[in-house]
Amino acid sequence: RKTGARTLNWFVIEPFLSINFNRIIMKNILIFGLILASLTMGCKNDPPDNTGTTTTPETSGSTTAIDPSTIKFICQSAAEPNTDGDAPRHEVFLQIGSSKVKVADILNCEILNKESYEQNQIPPTAIAAVGGWWAGAGDYLYLIEEGGNYVVKKGFIGEEMEGNNFDYKAVMSFDKNGNEVF
């Protein structure tokens, strides 16, 4: 009789074991799915072209040189707020040919006119320039033609810096056809 009782107990318990096991598997699948969904939602896609997209430069097979007078910087308020309290945040894009490429994030941004180039240590031969001052510091970018390429340079100045040097450094470079050069 004991053998029969054990067999009967196993048949009575087994469905509950498989239900609990299935619940554990389903719970783990659900948790994994939620984690995967939150990770993919966390990846931000750029908005459509008319609201500030980043497109890739033209393919390397392109042979049409871009007219420098058509190249320009675009300052755009960032969609996500600055983590430094009430400070502004702007995204800077370079419109080069049919491409719009993000080149930097800076606090304050406005298109600079040629008259302000000298005071911001921007060469008079620069094609375009942007920059801005906020709370004692400024970020500035300009585009210049160097070595047969278009080069974007970024500099920084602060009220308490010695030497009053913007220390511009190249951050991106494009060939005459608008292809990024690495």
BAMAR-990576 format. One record per atom (N, C-alpha, C): residue number from 1; residue in one letter; x negated, y, z negated. Coordinates in steps of 0.001 Angstrom, whole numbers, plus 524288, in hexadecimal, padded with zeros to 5 digits. Last residue first. Example, Ala and Ser with C-alpha at 12.3 -4.5 7.8 and 13.67 -1.06 7.14 Angstrom:
BEGIN
     i   aa      xx      yy      zz
     2    S   7CDCE   7F736   7E458
     2    S   7CA9A   7FBDC   7E41C
     2    S   7CD9C   8001E   7E142
     1    A   7CC7A   7E9C6   7E188
     1    A   7CFF4   7EE6C   7E188
     1    A   7CC70   7F31C   7E188
//
This chain:
BEGIN
     i   aa      xx      yy      zz
   182    F   768FD   8EC50   8A219
   182    F   76762   8EAAD   89CD7
   182    F   7618E   8EAE6   89C43
   181    V   771EC   8F46E   8A7FD
   181    V   76C9E   8F24F   8A85A
   181    V   76AE1   8F10D   8A2D5
   180    E   77E7A   8F3E2   8AD6F
   180    E   77B4B   8F486   8A8C8
   180    E   77611   8F1C1   8A988
   179    N   78149   8FA19   8B945
   179    N   78080   8F529   8B68D
   179    N   77D04   8F60C   8B1DE
   178    G   7822A   902EC   8BF63
   178    G   78580   9027B   8BAD2
   178    G   78510   8FD62   8B7DE
   177    N   77B23   9045C   8C71B
   177    N   7801F   90228   8C8B0
   177    N   783EA   90175   8C41C
   176    K   7720F   9078D   8C26F
   176    K   774E7   90B6D   8C598
   176    K   77A41   90987   8C762
   175    D   772D9   90111   8B5C5
   175    D   77060   90237   8BACD
   175    D   773CB   905FF   8BDD9
   174    F   7729A   90560   8A881
   174    F   7758C   9037B   8AD03
   174    F   77280   9049F   8B1F3
   173    S   770D4   90349   89AED
   173    S   76EA7   904F3   89FE5
   173    S   771BF   9025E   8A456
   172    M   77161   90764   88D87
   172    M   77360   90474   89202
   172    M   770EF   90697   896EB
   171    V   76B3D   90CB2   8867A
   171    V   76EC2   908A6   88471
   171    V   7711B   90549   888C2
   170    A   75F8D   91359   883BF
   170    A   762DB   910F8   887C2
   170    A   76624   90CA3   8854C
   169    K   75F92   91D62   87A13
   169    K   75DD1   91838   87BC9
   169    K   761A0   91624   87FDF
   168    Y   75BDF   92979   87460
   168    Y   75F12   926A3   8782B
   168    Y   75C75   9218D   879CA
   167    D   759BF   9301B   86B3C
   167    D   75775   92AEB   86C0E
   167    D   75ACD   92783   86FAD
   166    F   75BF9   939FE   867E7
   166    F   76061   93683   868EB
   166    F   75EA0   930E9   869E2
   165    N   755AD   940EC   85E32
   165    N   754EA   93DBE   862DA
   165    N   75974   939E8   86368
   164    N   752F3   94793   855A5
   164    N   7571E   948FC   85940
   164    N   756AA   94614   85E76
   163    G   74BB3   94621   84DB6
   163    G   749DB   9463C   85314
   163    G   74DF9   94793   85717
   162    E   75378   93EB5   844DC
   162    E   74F01   94217   845E6
   162    E   74DA1   941D4   84BAC
   161    M   760E7   93F11   841B7
   161    M   75C91   93C89   8446F
   161    M   7583A   94081   8455A
   160    E   769C4   94342   83D8E
   160    E   76551   942B7   83A16
   160    E   760B8   93FE0   83C9E
   159    E   77123   94324   845A5
   159    E   76F9B   9480E   8432D
   159    E   76A8C   94797   84017
   158    G   76D70   93AB6   8503D
   158    G   7700E   93BB5   84B4B
   158    G   76DF8   940B2   848D9
   157    I   76F56   93494   85C80
   157    I   76CF5   938CF   85976
   157    I   7702E   93987   85481
   156    F   76CD7   92B7B   86698
   156    F   76F6D   92CBC   861B0
   156    F   76C7A   93126   85F0F
   155    G   76F72   9265A   8738E
   155    G   76C49   928C5   86F8B
   155    G   76F8E   92A2E   86AD4
   154    K   76EB5   91E35   87EA9
   154    K   77196   91FC8   879FE
   154    K   76DCB   92202   87608
   153    K   77002   91D63   88C78
   153    K   76CAB   91E01   887DF
   153    K   76FEE   9201F   88362
   152    V   77168   91612   897A7
   152    V   77447   91888   8936C
   152    V   770A7   918B1   88EB4
   151    V   76CD2   9175B   8A482
   151    V   76B97   915A3   89F37
   151    V   76ECC   918CB   89B48
   150    Y   76CC9   91294   8B101
   150    Y   76F8B   91626   8AD8C
   150    Y   76ECE   9140F   8A806
   149    N   760AC   91101   8B848
   149    N   7653B   90F12   8B56D
   149    N   767E3   9138E   8B28A
   148    G   75774   914C8   8BC43
   148    G   75B30   91284   8BFEA
   148    G   7600C   91044   8BD5B
   147    G   75275   91928   8B36E
   147    G   75065   9147A   8B5FA
   147    G   75432   911D0   8B99B
   146    E   75DED   91F08   8AEEF
   146    E   7586B   91DEA   8ADDC
   146    E   756DA   918F4   8B0B4
   145    E   767B8   927E3   8ACD6
   145    E   76585   92473   8B0D1
   145    E   75FB1   923E2   8AFA9
   144    I   76F90   927A1   8A13A
   144    I   76B90   92A01   8A484
   144    I   769B2   925F5   8A880
   143    L   778C7   92AD9   897EC
   143    L   7778A   92770   89C4F
   143    L   773B6   92A50   89FCA
   142    Y   7793F   92B6E   889D7
   142    Y   77909   92DCB   88F0A
   142    Y   7777C   929B5   89306
   141    L   77EAC   92D5A   87D37
   141    L   77D32   929DE   8817C
   141    L   77CD3   92D01   8867D
   140    Y   77DD0   92F32   86F72
   140    Y   77E03   9316C   874B2
   140    Y   77C35   92D53   8789B
   139    D   78288   931B4   862D1
   139    D   780F4   92DB3   8669C
   139    D   781A4   9300E   86C03
   138    G   77F6B   9389B   8571F
   138    G   78194   9386C   85C5F
   138    G   77F47   93408   85F94
   137    A   782CE   93D5E   84A4C
   137    A   77FE0   939E7   84DCD
   137    A   78282   939D0   85326
   136    G   78944   9430B   843A2
   136    G   7839A   94389   8431E
   136    G   78062   93FF9   84687
   135    A   793AE   94019   8467B
   135    A   791D2   93FD5   84115
   135    A   78BD8   93FAB   840B8
   134    W   7914A   93E5E   85383
   134    W   7950E   93D60   84F5B
   134    W   7922D   93CEC   84A30
   133    W   7907C   94144   860DF
   133    W   78E6B   94235   85BAC
   133    W   792AA   9411D   857BB
   132    G   78E40   93ADD   86D20
   132    G   79170   93D8D   8694E
   132    G   78EEB   93D91   863FA
   131    G   78E1F   93857   87AFE
   131    G   78C1B   9381F   875AC
   131    G   78FBD   93AE9   87205
   130    V   789A1   93631   88810
   130    V   78DBA   93693   88421
   130    V   78B2E   9369F   87EC8
   129    A   7863F   938E7   8957B
   129    A   784DC   93867   88FF3
   129    A   789B1   938F3   88C89
   128    A   780BB   93653   8A22C
   128    A   78534   93732   89EB9
   128    A   78362   93687   8991C
   127    I   776FD   93725   8A6F1
   127    I   77BA8   936F7   8AA38
   127    I   78083   93841   8A702
   126    A   76C13   93F19   8A3C9
   126    A   76FD7   93B18   8A23A
   126    A   774C3   93B8D   8A58E
   125    T   76522   946ED   8A594
   125    T   76650   94382   8AA0C
   125    T   76A2C   93F28   8A8A6
   124    P   762F9   94B94   89C36
   124    P   7668C   94E5A   89FC0
   124    P   76815   94B0E   8A47B
   123    P   7633B   94261   89177
   123    P   760A1   944A3   89609
   123    P   7648A   94756   899B0
   122    I   766E9   94605   884E2
   122    I   7686F   942F8   88973
   122    I   765DB   9457B   88E30
   121    Q   76681   94AE5   87B22
   121    Q   761E7   9483B   87D3B
   121    Q   7633B   94472   881A7
   120    N   76E89   9515B   878C0
   120    N   76F18   94BE7   87726
   120    N   76ABF   94873   87953
   119    Q   76BF8   95A9E   87D5A
   119    Q   76C4B   95A89   877A0
   119    Q   76CD9   95509   8757C
   118    E   76CC9   95778   88816
   118    E   767C9   958DF   885C3
   118    E   767F5   9588E   87FCA
   117    Y   777AA   95595   889E7
   117    Y   773C5   95174   88A5B
   117    Y   76ECA   952CE   88760
   116    S   77F1B   95D45   88A45
   116    S   77DB8   95B4F   88514
   116    S   7797F   95712   88543
   115    E   780B3   95F3D   894CD
   115    E   77E84   9636D   89196
   115    E   77CCC   9617D   88C37
   114    K   78607   95682   898A2
   114    K   78065   95713   899C1
   114    K   77DD7   95B39   89653
   113    N   78EB2   9519D   88EB0
   113    N   78DA3   95487   89376
   113    N   787C1   95568   893EC
   112    L   792AE   94518   88A19
   112    L   78F4F   949AF   8897C
   112    L   78E9B   94C68   88EB9
   111    I   79E2E   93FD4   8854E
   111    I   79AED   94077   889FA
   111    I   797C3   94577   8894A
   110    E   79DD1   93AAE   8785C
   110    E   79FEE   93E58   87C2B
   110    E   79C1D   93E9C   880C0
   109    C   79FCE   933E9   86CB1
   109    C   79E35   933B3   87227
   109    C   7A0F7   937DC   87563
   108    N   79B7E   92E77   860B9
   108    N   79E54   932A0   86363
   108    N   79C62   932DA   86903
   107    L   796B7   92428   85EF9
   107    L   79AA8   926A0   85BA0
   107    L   79DF3   92A8A   85E9D
   106    I   79610   919E7   868BD
   106    I   793E4   91E51   865D5
   106    I   7983B   920E5   862B4
   105    D   7927B   90EF9   86FA0
   105    D   7964E   910F4   86BDE
   105    D   79396   91560   868F9
   104    A   78F4B   90D04   87D56
   104    A   78E1F   90E18   877D5
   104    A   7930F   90F4D   874C0
   103    V   79244   9096F   88733
   103    V   78CB3   90A1A   88621
   103    V   78B88   90B11   8805D
   102    K   79AAA   90239   88F1D
   102    K   799E3   9047E   889EE
   102    K   7940B   904C7   888D5
   101    V   79D54   90575   89C1D
   101    V   79A3E   9023B   89892
   101    V   7999B   904FE   89355
   100    K   7A426   90409   8A6EF
   100    K   7A452   9073B   8A238
   100    K   7A1E8   903E1   89DF0
    99    S   7A242   90407   8B4C0
    99    S   7A1CC   9019F   8AF95
    99    S   7A200   905AB   8AB3E
    98    S   7A171   907FC   8BE66
    98    S   7A6A2   90623   8BCE8
    98    S   7A6A0   903A7   8B77D
    97    G   797FF   9111B   8BAC5
    97    G   79A90   90E5B   8BF10
    97    G   7A007   90CD7   8BD65
    96    I   798CB   9125A   8ADF0
    96    I   794C4   91204   8B1F7
    96    I   796ED   90EAF   8B66C
    95    Q   79B7D   917E9   8A293
    95    Q   79E33   916A8   8A774
    95    Q   79A0E   916DB   8ABB5
    94    L   79899   913C9   89658
    94    L   7962F   91606   89AF7
    94    L   7994C   91431   89FAF
    93    F   79DF2   91700   889DF
    93    F   79DC9   913C2   88E86
    93    F   79AE5   916B4   892D3
    92    V   79E1B   916CB   87C6F
    92    V   79C10   9198F   88100
    92    V   79B8E   915A7   88571
    91    E   7A73B   91818   87273
    91    E   7A492   91484   875F8
    91    E   7A2DF   917B8   87AB1
    90    H   7A703   91E05   865D2
    90    H   7A7FB   91E35   86B73
    90    H   7A4EB   919FC   86E42
    89    R   7AC24   921C8   859F6
    89    R   7A94F   91D9C   85CB6
    89    R   7AAE7   91DD1   8626A
    88    P   7AB31   92A59   84EAB
    88    P   7AD50   928B0   853BE
    88    P   7AA17   92434   85603
    87    A   7ACC3   927AF   840F8
    87    A   7A968   9291E   84564
    87    A   7ABDA   9274C   84A86
    86    D   7B1C1   92503   837E1
    86    D   7B4A7   9282E   83BA5
    86    D   7B160   929E4   84051
    85    G   7AB4D   91936   83596
    85    G   7AF3A   91CF1   833C6
    85    G   7B1F2   91FD2   83825
    84    D   7A560   91294   83CAF
    84    D   7A314   9168E   83946
    84    D   7A711   91AC0   837D6
    83    T   7A9FA   90C89   84404
    83    T   7A9D6   90A59   83EBE
    83    T   7A786   90E33   83AD2
    82    N   7B2B3   9124A   84CE9
    82    N   7AD6D   911F6   84AEA
    82    N   7AD9D   90FE2   84559
    81    P   7BD2A   90AC2   852EE
    81    P   7BAF9   90F20   84FEE
    81    P   7B565   90E1A   84E29
    80    E   7BE7F   906CD   86013
    80    E   7BDEF   9053F   85AA1
    80    E   7BB4D   909A0   857A1
    79    A   7BE13   90C69   86952
    79    A   7C320   90A6A   8678F
    79    A   7C2F2   908EA   861CE
    78    A   7B6BE   91825   86A9B
    78    A   7B6FA   91281   869CF
    78    A   7BC45   910E9   867AA
    77    S   7B805   9216D   87491
    77    S   7B8C5   92032   86F03
    77    S   7B965   91A57   86E71
    76    Q   7AE8E   9227C   87E42
    76    Q   7B3BC   9208B   87D00
    76    Q   7B408   91F63   8772E
    75    C   7A7E4   92864   8887A
    75    C   7A86F   927FF   882C6
    75    C   7AE03   92653   88198
    74    I   7A0B3   924BD   8931B
    74    I   7A60D   9255A   89146
    74    I   7A605   92484   88B61
    73    F   79786   92987   89C78
    73    F   798B2   92743   89762
    73    F   79E68   9284C   89624
    72    K   79612   926A0   8AA45
    72    K   7976E   92A05   8A5E6
    72    K   7981C   926DB   8A0E8
    71    I   79301   927B3   8B795
    71    I   79208   924F4   8B2A8
    71    I   79349   928A8   8AE2A
    70    T   7937F   92D6A   8C06C
    70    T   7984E   92AB8   8BEE8
    70    T   797B9   927CF   8B9BC
    69    S   789B3   9310E   8C288
    69    S   78D95   934F0   8C0F5
    69    S   792C1   9326F   8BF49
    68    P   78426   92859   8C63D
    68    P   7837B   92A00   8C0CF
    68    P   78794   92DF1   8BEFF
    67    D   78A3C   91EBC   8CD7E
    67    D   78914   92454   8CD86
    67    D   788A0   9262A   8C7DB
    66    I   784BD   91256   8CE8F
    66    I   7889E   915A1   8CC01
    66    I   786BF   91B40   8CC13
    65    A   782BE   90AA2   8D9E8
    65    A   78097   90DDE   8D5B6
    65    A   784D6   9117C   8D39E
    64    T   786CB   8FE6A   8DCDB
    64    T   78844   903DB   8DD6A
    64    T   78630   906EB   8D8CD
    63    T   7855C   8F402   8DB98
    63    T   78120   8F6E0   8DE2E
    63    T   78266   8FCA4   8DEDB
    62    S   78755   8E959   8D319
    62    S   788FA   8EE72   8D4E4
    62    S   78467   8F169   8D738
    61    G   7844D   8E064   8CE6B
    61    G   78435   8E06C   8D416
    61    G   785AE   8E5B4   8D662
    60    S   78620   8E139   8C405
    60    S   780DC   8E274   8C5C2
    60    S   78070   8E26B   8CBB5
    59    T   79298   8E77C   8C22D
    59    T   78F40   8E2F1   8C2BB
    59    T   78A02   8E47D   8C506
    58    E   7945D   8F271   8B97E
    58    E   79528   8EFC2   8BE71
    58    E   79146   8EB46   8BEEA
    57    P   795D1   8F05C   8AB9E
    57    P   793ED   8F318   8B031
    57    P   794B9   8EFDC   8B519
    56    T   7A202   8ED4A   8A574
    56    T   79C99   8EC08   8A69C
    56    T   79ADB   8EF15   8AB63
    55    T   7A8FB   8F65C   89DBD
    55    T   7A8A7   8F2B0   8A204
    55    T   7A2F7   8F19E   8A30C
    54    T   7B035   8F9C3   893A0
    54    T   7AAC5   8F8E0   894EB
    54    T   7AABE   8F4DF   89944
    53    T   7BA21   90396   8935E
    53    T   7B83B   8FE41   893BA
    53    T   7B25F   8FE1F   894AD
    52    G   7C22C   90BB6   890E7
    52    G   7BCDD   90B4F   88EFD
    52    G   7BABE   905CF   88EFF
    51    T   7CBD1   90C04   8955D
    51    T   7CB60   90DE2   88FFF
    51    T   7C5EF   90D1F   88DC3
    50    N   7CB64   907E1   89F40
    50    N   7CD0C   90D4D   89EC9
    50    N   7CCC8   90F5D   89935
    49    D   7C84A   8FD40   89DA8
    49    D   7C4BB   9011A   89FF4
    49    D   7C667   906BC   89F0D
    48    P   7CCE5   8F7FF   89123
    48    P   7CCD0   8F878   896D3
    48    P   7C9BA   8FD3B   898A4
    47    P   7C3DA   8F5D1   8862E
    47    P   7C8DD   8F733   88885
    47    P   7C873   8F798   88E75
    46    D   7BC27   8EA80   88310
    46    D   7BC86   8F001   88462
    46    D   7C1C9   8F117   886E5
    45    N   7BF2A   8E1CA   878AF
    45    N   7BE83   8E2C5   87E3D
    45    N   7BEFC   8E891   87F33
    44    K   7B966   8DD0E   86D71
    44    K   7BC54   8E168   86FBC
    44    K   7BB26   8E1D3   8758B
    43    C   7BB44   8D263   865F7
    43    C   7B83C   8D43C   86A6B
    43    C   7BB76   8D857   86D3A
    42    G   7C2E2   8CF50   85F14
    42    G   7BF01   8D304   85D3B
    42    G   7BB9B   8D51D   8619B
    41    M   7C818   8C784   863FF
    41    M   7CAA8   8CC99   863B1
    41    M   7C6E1   8D0D3   861EB
    40    T   7C114   8BF67   86284
    40    T   7C1EC   8C150   867D3
    40    T   7C4BF   8C688   867D5
    39    L   7C1C4   8BE3F   8579D
    39    L   7BCC1   8BF80   85A1B
    39    L   7BD87   8C1A6   85F96
    38    S   7CC32   8BB98   85644
    38    S   7CA48   8C083   8540A
    38    S   7C50A   8C20A   85662
    37    A   7CC68   8B1E5   85B7B
    37    A   7CF98   8B643   85D65
    37    A   7CDA0   8BB6D   85B40
    36    L   7C5AB   8AC00   8550F
    36    L   7C464   8ACD5   85A97
    36    L   7C76A   8B179   85CCA
    35    I   7CB7E   8AC2D   84BC3
    35    I   7C62F   8AE60   84BEB
    35    I   7C4AA   8AF98   8518A
    34    L   7D48E   8A6FB   84F28
    34    L   7D4DD   8AC59   84D36
    34    L   7CF88   8AEFB   84D4F
    33    G   7D04C   89D17   851CF
    33    G   7D2E5   8A052   855C3
    33    G   7D346   8A600   8541C
    32    F   7CCD3   899BD   847F0
    32    F   7C91D   89A6B   84C39
    32    F   7CB6C   89DEB   85077
    31    I   7D6A3   8991A   842E9
    31    I   7D294   89CA7   840F7
    31    I   7CE94   89DBE   8453B
    30    L   7DB69   89145   84929
    30    L   7DDC4   89674   848B5
    30    L   7D9B4   89A73   846D6
    29    I   7D4BE   888E6   84739
    29    I   7D561   88AD3   84C97
    29    I   7D79B   89055   84C86
    28    N   7D667   887BC   83C72
    28    N   7D12D   8890D   83E6F
    28    N   7D16F   88B26   84400
    27    K   7E10B   884FF   83C99
    27    K   7DF5A   889A1   839BC
    27    K   7D9FD   88B66   83BB2
    26    M   7E0B3   87B96   84229
    26    M   7E384   88010   84459
    26    M   7E1DB   88523   841B1
    25    I   7DAE6   8758C   83AF1
    25    I   7D8EC   8767C   8403C
    25    I   7DB97   87B42   84296
    24    I   7E1DA   875CC   8327B
    24    I   7DC82   877D1   831E1
    24    I   7DA34   87912   8373D
    23    R   7EA95   870E5   836C7
    23    R   7EAF8   87646   834E8
    23    R   7E590   878C1   83464
    22    N   7E684   866F7   838B2
    22    N   7E824   86A37   83D1B
    22    N   7E8A3   86FF1   83B7C
    21    F   7E52E   863D1   82E3F
    21    F   7E0AF   8641A   831BA
    21    F   7E1F1   86796   8366F
    20    N   7EF88   863CF   82AD9
    20    N   7EBBE   86756   8286F
    20    N   7E6F3   86809   82BE6
    19    I   7F353   85BF4   8318F
    19    I   7F5AF   86130   831A7
    19    I   7F1D5   8651B   82F57
    18    S   7ED60   8535C   82E93
    18    S   7ECC3   85566   833DE
    18    S   7EF30   85AD0   83459
    17    L   7F0F3   85236   8243E
    17    L   7EB66   85345   82542
    17    L   7EAB5   8559C   82AAE
    16    F   7FB5B   84FD5   825EC
    16    F   7FA09   854A7   8232F
    16    F   7F450   8561D   82406
    15    P   7FAA3   84626   82AFF
    15    P   7FCE2   84AAC   82DBC
    15    P   7FB8D   84FD3   82B1F
    14    E   7F594   83FE7   8229C
    14    E   7F305   8413C   8278D
    14    E   7F590   845D1   82A6E
    13    I   7FC3E   83D51   81A48
    13    I   7F88E   841A5   819A7
    13    I   7F664   84379   81EEA
    12    V   801F7   834B5   81DEA
    12    V   804D3   83928   81BC5
    12    V   80140   83DF9   81B9D
    11    F   7FA52   82DD4   820D1
    11    F   7FDF9   82FA0   824C5
    11    F   8011D   83450   822EC
    10    W   7F5CC   82C55   816ED
    10    W   7F2B9   82EA4   81B39
    10    W   7F658   830BE   81F77
     9    N   7FDE2   82767   8116F
     9    N   7FC09   82C91   80FCE
     9    N   7F903   82F3E   81439
     8    L   7FE65   81DF2   816EB
     8    L   802D9   8216A   816E2
     8    L   80136   826EA   8155B
     7    T   7F4A1   819F6   81469
     7    T   7F5ED   81AF2   819D8
     7    T   7FA78   81EBC   81A30
     6    R   7F5CA   818EA   809B1
     6    R   7F1B8   81C48   80BCC
     6    R   7F2F0   81DB5   81177
     5    A   7FDED   811C2   8095F
     5    A   7FEC5   816EC   8071F
     5    A   7FAAF   81ABC   80938
     4    G   7F93C   80909   80DD0
     4    G   7FDAC   80B71   81066
     4    G   7FEAA   810F1   80E6A
     3    T   7F200   80701   805F8
     3    T   7F04D   80837   80B3B
     3    T   7F4A4   80AE5   80E33
     2    K   7F83B   804B2   7FD6D
     2    K   7F4FC   80955   7FD3C
     2    K   7F32F   80ADF   802B7
     1    R   7FCD9   7FB5A   80000
     1    R   80000   80000   80000
     1    R   7FCA7   804EF   80000
//
